[in-house]
Amino acid sequence: MADHGLVRQFQEDLEELERKYGVFRLTTGFPEAILLIGALQLSLRHPGMRGETAEALRRLTKALVASVGETETLREVLERGWHEEFDECIGVPADN
């Protein structure tokens, strides 16, 4: 399948999923939700992440943060994910 055909089929399949199910729901534990938020925040800080995709991901990430940030401590730790100076590589040698 050529790329243009793949893109067209992808769009049709996505539209069919929206018609069939309406909303995509994800059920996960809080530790996994925190990991997902961190990964999204990191990807959103990449200089190439711009435009409509970045804005949609930013809205999604902020909604996730609002869902799990019930305490002051959780909100503070989650807020740090937007800032590079708080990045910490646990278990990765410093020269990597």
C-alpha positions in Angstrom: 0.0 0.0 0.0 1.5 3.4 -1.0 1.9 6.0 1.7 -1.1 8.1 0.4 -3.2 5.0 0.5 -2.1 4.1 4.0 -2.9 7.7 5.2 -6.3 7.6 3.6 -7.1 4.2 5.0 -5.9 5.3 8.5 -8.2 8.3 8.4 -11.2 6.1 7.3 -10.4 3.6 10.1 -10.1 6.3 12.7 -13.4 7.8 11.6 -15.0 4.4 11.8 -13.7 3.9 15.4 -15.2 7.3 16.3 -18.6 6.4 14.9 -18.5 3.0 16.5 -17.3 3.9 20.0 -17.4 7.6 20.3 -14.8 8.0 23.0 -11.6 6.2 23.8 -11.2 5.4 27.4 -8.0 4.4 29.2 -8.0 2.7 32.6 -4.7 2.6 34.4 -3.2 2.9 37.8 -1.9 6.1 39.2 1.8 5.2 38.9 1.3 4.5 35.2 -0.7 7.8 34.8 2.3 9.7 36.3 4.7 7.9 33.9 2.4 8.8 31.0 2.3 12.5 32.1 6.0 12.6 32.4 6.6 11.1 29.0 4.1 13.5 27.4 5.7 16.5 29.2 9.1 15.4 28.0 7.9 15.0 24.4 6.3 18.4 24.5 9.6 20.0 25.5 11.2 18.7 22.3 11.9 21.6 19.9 10.3 19.7 17.0 7.0 19.2 18.8 4.9 22.1 17.6 1.6 23.0 15.9 -1.7 21.3 16.3 -0.3 18.0 17.5 1.6 19.8 20.3 -1.5 21.8 21.3 -3.7 18.7 21.4 -1.1 16.9 23.5 -0.7 19.9 25.8 -4.5 19.9 26.5 -4.5 16.2 27.1 -1.5 16.4 29.5 -3.0 19.3 31.4 -6.3 17.3 31.8 -4.3 14.3 33.1 -2.5 16.5 35.5 -5.8 17.9 36.8 -7.1 14.4 37.2 -4.2 13.1 39.4 -3.0 16.3 41.0 -5.2 16.2 44.1 -2.6 17.2 46.6 -0.2 20.1 46.8 2.8 17.6 46.6 1.4 15.8 43.5 0.7 19.2 41.8 4.3 20.4 42.5 6.0 17.3 41.3 3.8 17.2 38.1 4.5 20.9 37.5 8.2 20.2 37.6 7.7 17.9 34.6 7.4 21.0 32.4 10.8 22.2 33.3 14.1 20.7 32.1 16.0 21.8 35.3 14.1 19.1 37.2 14.9 16.2 34.9 16.6 13.3 36.6 17.8 10.2 34.9 17.6 7.4 37.5 19.7 4.4 36.8 21.4 6.0 33.7 25.1 6.9 33.8 25.7 10.6 34.0 27.6 10.7 30.7 24.6 9.3 28.6 
